[in-house]
Amino acid sequence: QVQLVESGGGLVQAGGSLRLSCAASGRIFGVNTMGWYRRSPGKQRDMVATITSGGSTNYADSVKGRFTVSRDNAKNTVYLQMNSLKPEDTAVYYCRMTTYGGMNFWGEGTLVTVSS
């Protein structure tokens, strides 16, 4: 069984930084894209940043220039470095992993709270 475990969330003041990590464990084959999504209070879950196995990245417009996604393929781990955080970045952040075989896995989420 595949598990994704996020860590690194917490409370930070506006302008601060946090680094999220997500480690995948279990019987994992053919990992394609890994990434981060978030759900703010009262809103749907939206894509924040994704990265393919080849290193191609994609970012939501709202985080471009502030967030950086990276991954360690050997460890099946994805990271999200978040700088210049804003109160509107407050959300539960979810890790997602997709495989070449079409499997889709989600973590349980980690809360990021940015105070003004």
N, C-alpha and C positions, 0 to 999 in steps of 0.2 A: 504494500500500500504506500502511495506517495504522500508525503507531508511537506507542506511549506510552512516555515516558521519565521515570522517577522520579528525584528527587534530594533530598538533605537528610538522609539517614539518617546514623547514626553512633553513637558511644558517649557516653552522658551519665549523670551521677549521678542517683540518685533525688531527685525534687523539681525537677529541671531541666526545660528546655524544648527542643523541636526543632520546626522547620517543614519539612514535606515539600512538594515541588512535583511536579506531573506535567503534562508538556506533550505534547499530541497533535499529530502532524504527518501530512501526506499528504492524500489525497483524502477529506475529511471532509464529510459532508452530514447535516444534521438531527440534531445531537447532543442527546440527551435527558438522561439521568442520568449524572453522573460521581461517582466515589466512591472510598473506600479500604476495603480488606479486609486482614486480616492472618492469618498462620499462625505460631503459636507452636510450639516444638519438641514433636513428638509429638501435635499437635492438628490438627484440620481448619481450613481457611481460613474465617474468619468476617467478617461485615460489621462495619466500624468506624463509618463515616459516609458518607452519600450526600447529594447535592444535585441537584435537578432544574434544568432550564434556567430555570425561573421563580423559583428560589431557595428552594424548600421543602427542608428538611433533615430527616435522620433519623439518630439515633445509637444505637449499642449502649449498653445501660444502664451498662456498665462504664466508659464514657468520658464520659458526660454530665457537663457542668460543668467538664470538664478539656480536652476537645478541641473545636476549631472548624473546620468545613469551609467553604471558600469557593471561588469560581470566577470566572474572567475569561472570559466567553463569547467575546469578540472574539479572544482568544488560545487558546481551547480548552485552557485550563489550569485545573487544580484544585489546591487547597492544603489542607494539614491542619496547623493549629497545635496542637501538643501541649504542654500545660502540666502541672505537678505529676506528672511521669512517675513510674511505679512499676516495680519489677523485673518485675512480671507483664505489663507492656506490651512486654517484649522479644519481638520477632517480626520476620519479614520482612513488610513492608508493600507491598501491591500496589495499583496504580491500575486502575480499571475505567471503561470508557466504553461506554454503550449509545446506539443511535440510534433514532429513531422508526421506522425501517425494520426494526428487530429485529436489527441487527448488534451484536455484543458483542466488545469488545477489552480485552485485559489488558496491563499492563506486565510487565517481568521481575522487579520487586521491588527494594526497598531495605531493608537490614538496620538495625533499630533495637535497640540494646542498652542496657538501663538497669541500671546497677550499684547495689548496695545499700550 
